[in-house]
């Protein structure tokens, strides 16, 4: 069952998306938790180079590309779940 989109979130985050605080990039190195970034490849609306830069700046970050576009979890749920399970060290 699809849930309705929370359209109220758009105005709440638009300024942060369009004018992000530049000091946040420098603070990525402070993230100490193991981190997984799953990206959708060239079909995604999010610039893949920016995500690669984020992954490089987080000390314990790995990045997994599942080339399906923006909605990775919906477009390829099995691959998405497998990537998350592998990252967490669990089985599906």
LOLO-25457 format. One line per field, with one value per residue (C-alpha): residue number from 1; residue in one letter; x, y, z. Coordinates in steps of 0.05 Angstrom, whole numbers, plus 5000, padded with zeros to 4 digits. Example, Ala and Ser with C-alpha at 12.3 -4.5 7.8 and 13.67 -1.06 7.14 Angstrom:
residues 2
i [1 | 2] .
aa [a | s] .
X [5246 | 5273] .
Y [4910 | 4979] .
Z [5156 | 5143] .
END
This chain:
residues 92
i [1 | 2 | 3 | 4 | 5 | 6 | 7 | 8 | 9 | 10 | 11 | 12 | 13 | 14 | 15 | 16 | 17 | 18 | 19 | 20 | 21 | 22 | 23 | 24 | 25 | 26 | 27 | 28 | 29 | 30 | 31 | 32 | 33 | 34 | 35 | 36 | 37 | 38 | 39 | 40 | 41 | 42 | 43 | 44 | 45 | 46 | 47 | 48 | 49 | 50 | 51 | 52 | 53 | 54 | 55 | 56 | 57 | 58 | 59 | 60 | 61 | 62 | 63 | 64 | 65 | 66 | 67 | 68 | 69 | 70 | 71 | 72 | 73 | 74 | 75 | 76 | 77 | 78 | 79 | 80 | 81 | 82 | 83 | 84 | 85 | 86 | 87 | 88 | 89 | 90 | 91 | 92] .
aa [x | x | x | x | x | x | x | x | x | x | x | x | x | x | x | x | x | x | x | x | x | x | x | x | x | x | x | x | x | x | x | x | x | x | x | x | x | x | x | x | x | x | x | x | x | x | x | x | x | x | x | x | x | x | x | x | x | x | x | x | x | x | x | x | x | x | x | x | x | x | x | x | x | x | x | x | x | x | x | x | x | x | x | x | x | x | x | x | x | x | x | x] .
X [5000 | 5029 | 5026 | 5010 | 5069 | 5081 | 5079 | 5086 | 5159 | 5177 | 5175 | 5207 | 5270 | 5274 | 5320 | 5366 | 5370 | 5381 | 5427 | 5461 | 5506 | 5576 | 5607 | 5567 | 5615 | 5673 | 5634 | 5624 | 5691 | 5660 | 5612 | 5640 | 5586 | 5595 | 5553 | 5523 | 5501 | 5459 | 5456 | 5413 | 5465 | 5460 | 5384 | 5378 | 5359 | 5414 | 5483 | 5524 | 5590 | 5563 | 5545 | 5614 | 5644 | 5601 | 5624 | 5697 | 5690 | 5657 | 5713 | 5676 | 5630 | 5616 | 5575 | 5534 | 5506 | 5443 | 5430 | 5355 | 5345 | 5323 | 5276 | 5325 | 5286 | 5223 | 5256 | 5300 | 5277 | 5314 | 5381 | 5368 | 5350 | 5411 | 5457 | 5429 | 5431 | 5504 | 5522 | 5488 | 5519 | 5452 | 5416 | 5351] .
Y [5000 | 5067 | 5122 | 5193 | 5239 | 5289 | 5352 | 5397 | 5375 | 5409 | 5481 | 5460 | 5433 | 5473 | 5527 | 5474 | 5438 | 5501 | 5537 | 5485 | 5507 | 5499 | 5481 | 5416 | 5386 | 5397 | 5364 | 5298 | 5274 | 5277 | 5220 | 5160 | 5109 | 5060 | 5090 | 5061 | 5105 | 5069 | 5108 | 5098 | 5112 | 5160 | 5156 | 5188 | 5260 | 5267 | 5283 | 5220 | 5259 | 5295 | 5229 | 5202 | 5264 | 5252 | 5179 | 5200 | 5250 | 5202 | 5160 | 5093 | 5100 | 5052 | 5067 | 5017 | 5034 | 5000 | 5030 | 5040 | 5115 | 5154 | 5104 | 5047 | 5014 | 5012 | 4998 | 4941 | 4921 | 4854 | 4886 | 4943 | 4895 | 4852 | 4912 | 4935 | 4864 | 4856 | 4923 | 4904 | 4835 | 4800 | 4754 | 4771] .
Z [5000 | 4979 | 5031 | 5011 | 5004 | 5059 | 5016 | 5077 | 5083 | 5017 | 5042 | 5108 | 5074 | 5009 | 5037 | 5067 | 5000 | 4959 | 5007 | 5052 | 5107 | 5076 | 5143 | 5144 | 5093 | 5141 | 5197 | 5160 | 5186 | 5256 | 5241 | 5278 | 5265 | 5207 | 5150 | 5087 | 5029 | 4977 | 4911 | 4850 | 4797 | 4738 | 4735 | 4804 | 4813 | 4866 | 4837 | 4845 | 4849 | 4910 | 4943 | 4928 | 4961 | 5023 | 5026 | 5021 | 5078 | 5128 | 5158 | 5161 | 5102 | 5045 | 4984 | 4944 | 4875 | 4852 | 4783 | 4785 | 4795 | 4856 | 4890 | 4901 | 4956 | 4912 | 4845 | 4868 | 4938 | 4939 | 4922 | 4971 | 5027 | 5012 | 5014 | 5081 | 5110 | 5088 | 5118 | 5184 | 5183 | 5183 | 5135 | 5101] .
END
